[in-house]
Amino acid sequence: MAAFVATASQLSERTLDAIRQAVAAAAASGAYDHSVVPKLSAAEFSALNKQVRDAFAPRGEELSAGRPGGLRSAIARTTQTAQAIWQRDRLTTDQYASLTETFTAHGISLPPSGFGSGVSSF
């Protein structure tokens, strides 16, 4: 999951915007369901949130200067996908794919679904 966050934070502004648009379109069509994003404990979410924000911090000005909400969207999309990766054992294969495919479509390698495997690590 940490490797994903590091990789996602280095994606181009154009790619991050394409991911933003793909998630919006998928959510509008029902293919992306925000309600299946695995919930983390407060401590887990805090640690993840810090990791993602710290990874994007050096690019804050760049991503804020592009489309309005670009930095916020990049952080949100990365955080939600990281939650899916971290808690992939709680998702069906289809749920995991729907929550991660906007990144995998851009060549980001992610661990396979862990459905039923008990795999859940930071």
Kinemage of the C-alpha trace (Angstrom):
@kinemage 1
@onewidth
@group {chain A} dominant
@subgroup {mainchain}
@vectorlist {calphas} color= white
{ca met a 1} P 0.000 0.000 0.000
{ca ala a 2} L 2.846 2.383 0.794
{ca ala a 3} L 4.336 1.688 -2.655
{ca phe a 4} L 0.987 2.533 -4.258
{ca val a 5} L 0.785 5.864 -2.411
{ca ala a 6} L 4.330 6.756 -3.467
{ca thr a 7} L 3.607 5.845 -7.089
{ca ala a 8} L 0.241 7.624 -7.182
{ca ser a 9} L 1.766 10.807 -5.802
{ca gln a 10} L 4.165 10.913 -8.762
{ca leu a 11} L 1.529 10.593 -11.481
{ca ser a 12} L 1.233 13.498 -13.863
{ca glu a 13} L -1.426 16.128 -13.321
{ca arg a 14} L -3.053 14.964 -16.563
{ca thr a 15} L -3.221 11.343 -15.341
{ca leu a 16} L -4.587 12.363 -11.951
{ca asp a 17} L -7.256 14.424 -13.699
{ca ala a 18} L -8.132 11.464 -15.951
{ca ile a 19} L -8.502 9.303 -12.834
{ca arg a 20} L -10.720 11.965 -11.268
{ca gln a 21} L -12.949 12.032 -14.342
{ca ala a 22} L -13.052 8.230 -14.599
{ca val a 23} L -14.159 7.885 -10.969
{ca ala a 24} L -16.849 10.546 -11.477
{ca ala a 25} L -18.149 8.804 -14.602
{ca ala a 26} L -18.048 5.372 -12.964
{ca ala a 27} L -19.844 6.692 -9.882
{ca ala a 28} L -22.516 8.309 -12.063
{ca ser a 29} L -23.088 5.027 -13.898
{ca gly a 30} L -23.110 2.981 -10.691
{ca ala a 31} L -19.888 1.136 -11.554
{ca tyr a 32} L -18.022 2.809 -8.658
{ca asp a 33} L -19.763 2.602 -5.318
{ca his a 34} L -18.213 4.835 -2.664
{ca ser a 35} L -20.105 2.930 0.021
{ca val a 36} L -17.990 -0.214 -0.488
{ca val a 37} L -14.708 1.584 0.237
{ca pro a 38} L -13.542 -0.263 3.361
{ca lys a 39} L -13.722 1.751 6.544
{ca leu a 40} L -10.608 1.992 8.682
{ca ser a 41} L -10.300 2.606 12.381
{ca ala a 42} L -9.671 6.216 13.332
{ca ala a 43} L -5.993 5.483 14.013
{ca glu a 44} L -5.571 3.594 10.723
{ca phe a 45} L -7.284 6.335 8.734
{ca ser a 46} L -5.218 9.009 10.438
{ca ala a 47} L -1.980 7.188 9.551
{ca leu a 48} L -3.089 6.661 5.950
{ca asn a 49} L -4.312 10.231 5.589
{ca lys a 50} L -0.968 11.560 6.843
{ca gln a 51} L 0.966 9.286 4.497
{ca val a 52} L -1.076 10.373 1.453
{ca arg a 53} L -1.011 14.073 2.332
{ca asp a 54} L 2.724 13.966 2.989
{ca ala a 55} L 3.287 12.236 -0.362
{ca phe a 56} L 1.329 14.920 -2.248
{ca ala a 57} L 2.599 17.892 -0.203
{ca pro a 58} L 5.551 18.699 -2.499
{ca arg a 59} L 3.098 18.968 -5.408
{ca gly a 60} L 0.444 21.004 -3.639
{ca glu a 61} L 0.983 24.205 -5.556
{ca glu a 62} L 1.242 22.417 -8.909
{ca leu a 63} L -1.935 20.398 -8.430
{ca ser a 64} L -3.858 23.327 -6.964
{ca ala a 65} L -2.911 25.539 -9.911
{ca gly a 66} L -4.448 23.122 -12.432
{ca arg a 67} L -8.122 22.302 -12.278
{ca pro a 68} L -9.949 23.552 -9.185
{ca gly a 69} L -9.946 20.792 -6.593
{ca gly a 70} L -7.105 18.928 -8.306
{ca leu a 71} L -5.036 18.411 -5.162
{ca arg a 72} L -8.047 17.516 -3.036
{ca ser a 73} L -9.248 15.035 -5.652
{ca ala a 74} L -5.813 13.423 -6.016
{ca ile a 75} L -5.634 12.938 -2.251
{ca ala a 76} L -9.188 11.581 -2.039
{ca arg a 77} L -8.825 9.165 -4.984
{ca thr a 78} L -5.478 7.914 -3.680
{ca thr a 79} L -6.792 7.520 -0.135
{ca gln a 80} L -9.878 5.578 -1.210
{ca thr a 81} L -7.839 3.277 -3.442
{ca ala a 82} L -5.281 2.773 -0.677
{ca gln a 83} L -8.108 1.820 1.688
{ca ala a 84} L -9.242 -0.787 -0.857
{ca ile a 85} L -5.703 -2.147 -1.146
{ca trp a 86} L -5.183 -2.211 2.618
{ca gln a 87} L -8.491 -3.939 3.337
{ca arg a 88} L -8.747 -5.954 0.118
{ca asp a 89} L -9.587 -9.105 2.060
{ca arg a 90} L -12.922 -7.460 2.930
{ca leu a 91} L -13.856 -6.829 -0.714
{ca thr a 92} L -15.097 -9.174 -3.392
{ca thr a 93} L -12.927 -9.435 -6.472
{ca asp a 94} L -15.418 -7.262 -8.388
{ca gln a 95} L -15.564 -4.608 -5.660
{ca tyr a 96} L -11.772 -4.471 -5.477
{ca ala a 97} L -11.520 -4.150 -9.251
{ca ser a 98} L -14.109 -1.359 -9.355
{ca leu a 99} L -12.268 0.606 -6.653
{ca thr a 100} L -8.814 0.184 -8.189
{ca glu a 101} L -9.286 0.039 -11.955
{ca thr a 102} L -8.998 3.788 -12.438
{ca phe a 103} L -5.364 3.456 -11.360
{ca thr a 104} L -4.625 0.103 -13.003
{ca ala a 105} L -5.955 1.524 -16.279
{ca his a 106} L -2.979 3.907 -16.129
{ca gly a 107} L -0.432 1.155 -15.656
{ca ile a 108} L -0.260 1.163 -11.860
{ca ser a 109} L 0.431 -2.353 -10.597
{ca leu a 110} L -1.544 -3.318 -7.529
{ca pro a 111} L -1.685 -6.462 -5.426
{ca pro a 112} L -4.410 -8.889 -6.453
{ca ser a 113} L -7.677 -9.045 -4.580
{ca gly a 114} L -7.242 -10.680 -1.229
{ca phe a 115} L -10.875 -11.745 -0.908
{ca gly a 116} L -11.065 -14.494 1.652
{ca ser a 117} L -7.316 -14.553 2.186
{ca gly a 118} L -7.175 -12.701 5.479
{ca val a 119} L -4.576 -10.376 3.915
{ca ser a 120} L -4.753 -6.890 5.329
{ca ser a 121} L -1.547 -4.970 5.841
{ca phe a 122} L -0.197 -1.418 5.828
